[in-house]
Amino acid sequence: MSAECAVARRPGYDGLHRDCRRTVDIPLPNAIGIVLVPRCTCPCHPYDRAEAWKA
């Protein structure tokens, strides 16, 4: 979970979910199946694994 979403779980900070930028996995260049920066695991973000690996 990203720092923004971790804080957004607290009362009064709901708006921080919008500031989270970790919405897709960022794969390690030239490595199949290795993630350099994982996506935020907060359920507030839509996620499409196929779209994430196209980047």
CORQUI-V832123 format. One record per residue. N is the residue number from 1. RES is the residue in one letter. OMEGA is omega in degrees with one decimal (none if undefined). NEAR is the number of other ideal C-beta (glycine too) atoms within 10 Angstrom. D_LAST is the distance of its C-alpha to the last C-alpha in Angstrom with 1 decimal. Layout:
n=N res=RES omega=OMEGA near=NEAR d_last=D_LAST
n=N res=RES omega=OMEGA near=NEAR d_last=D_LAST
//
This chain:
n=1 res=M omega=-179.9 near=16 d_last=20.5
n=2 res=S omega=179.0 near=20 d_last=19.8
n=3 res=A omega=180.0 near=12 d_last=22.9
n=4 res=E omega=-178.2 near=18 d_last=22.8
n=5 res=C omega=176.8 near=20 d_last=22.8
n=6 res=A omega=178.4 near=14 d_last=25.5
n=7 res=V omega=-178.4 near=14 d_last=27.7
n=8 res=A omega=177.5 near=20 d_last=27.1
n=9 res=R omega=179.7 near=13 d_last=28.8
n=10 res=R omega=179.2 near=9 d_last=32.0
n=11 res=P omega=177.8 near=5 d_last=34.3
n=12 res=G omega=-177.9 near=8 d_last=34.0
n=13 res=Y omega=-176.1 near=13 d_last=30.4
n=14 res=D omega=-177.0 near=11 d_last=28.6
n=15 res=G omega=-178.2 near=9 d_last=27.0
n=16 res=L omega=176.7 near=17 d_last=24.8
n=17 res=H omega=-180.0 near=17 d_last=22.3
n=18 res=R omega=-177.4 near=9 d_last=21.1
n=19 res=D omega=-179.0 near=12 d_last=20.5
n=20 res=C omega=-179.4 near=19 d_last=18.0
n=21 res=R omega=-177.8 near=8 d_last=14.5
n=22 res=R omega=-176.0 near=18 d_last=13.2
n=23 res=T omega=176.8 near=16 d_last=12.1
n=24 res=V omega=172.4 near=19 d_last=9.0
n=25 res=D omega=174.7 near=16 d_last=9.0
n=26 res=I omega=-176.8 near=13 d_last=7.6
n=27 res=P omega=174.6 near=16 d_last=8.3
n=28 res=L omega=-179.2 near=11 d_last=10.9
n=29 res=P omega=177.8 near=7 d_last=10.4
n=30 res=N omega=177.0 near=6 d_last=12.4
n=31 res=A omega=-178.1 near=9 d_last=13.2
n=32 res=I omega=174.6 near=7 d_last=12.9
n=33 res=G omega=178.7 near=7 d_last=13.2
n=34 res=I omega=-176.9 near=10 d_last=13.6
n=35 res=V omega=178.2 near=13 d_last=12.1
n=36 res=L omega=177.8 near=10 d_last=12.7
n=37 res=V omega=-179.5 near=10 d_last=12.7
n=38 res=P omega=177.5 near=12 d_last=13.3
n=39 res=R omega=174.9 near=18 d_last=13.0
n=40 res=C omega=-177.5 near=20 d_last=16.3
n=41 res=T omega=179.2 near=11 d_last=18.5
n=42 res=C omega=-178.2 near=18 d_last=20.6
n=43 res=P omega=-179.9 near=9 d_last=21.3
n=44 res=C omega=-177.7 near=13 d_last=21.1
n=45 res=H omega=171.2 near=15 d_last=17.4
n=46 res=P omega=-176.3 near=7 d_last=16.1
n=47 res=Y omega=177.2 near=14 d_last=13.5
n=48 res=D omega=-174.6 near=10 d_last=11.8
n=49 res=R omega=-179.8 near=9 d_last=10.7
n=50 res=A omega=178.5 near=6 d_last=9.5
n=51 res=E omega=-178.5 near=11 d_last=7.2
n=52 res=A omega=-176.0 near=15 d_last=5.9
n=53 res=W omega=175.9 near=13 d_last=5.4
n=54 res=K omega=-176.3 near=7 d_last=3.8
n=55 res=A omega=none near=8 d_last=0.0
//
